[in-house]
Every structure is written in structure tokens, then in C-alpha cells.
Amino acid sequence: MPRRTFHTQTPLEAILVEQALLLARQLQKTADNASDGQVLAAVEATAVPAARELARKAVEATLQQQAHAVEKKGDRPASAGTATDSPATKDASPDPS
């Protein structure tokens, strides 16, 4: 198979491409090493947690990149509020117990 070169534009893209390539190699190795009749089960058992971890890393890297951009601009993020700030709890009367 011919080699391909990938060009990423951000550190986030670089992390995701690197992790996706590692996942692809891991899945191929798992499939190659699986016994006959067990390839699908072995690949699924590897893919599901690995894909979940890839998604977790993508979210983490995205949030870190966003936080870094906000810090660089000097903006302060808006407060997320609390459960007591929600309309459902503001209008509710206190429990008389």
C-alpha cells in the first residue's frame, strides 16, 4: 500500500489523526491474530473501548484547545450556573417537610 502524508492544521487535528492511525493498526493486528470464526468478536472487543477512549481524548483535547484560546484572549467564560438557577427550581416552592 502506498504511503500517504496527512497535513493537519491544528494540534487537535494532529492528536486525532495520530490516535486514529494507532487504532487502525491495533484493529488490524487484532484481526490478524484472531482465530478463525472469532475475528468479528475480537475486533469488536478491541474497537469499542478503543473508540470510546479516542472520543474521550478528542473531547479532552478540544476543551483544552478552547480553554487555551480563551486564556490567550483574556476573556472570562460565563458562569455555567447551578441547579438552583434553573427555571424549574426558581418557581418551585420549598418542600414543607
Secondary structure, 3 states (H helix, E strand, C coil): CCCCCCCCCCHHHHHHHHHHHHHHHHHHHHHHHCCCCCHHHHHHHHHHHHHHHHHHHHHHHHHHHHHHHHHHHCCCCCCCCCHHHCHHHHCCCCCCC
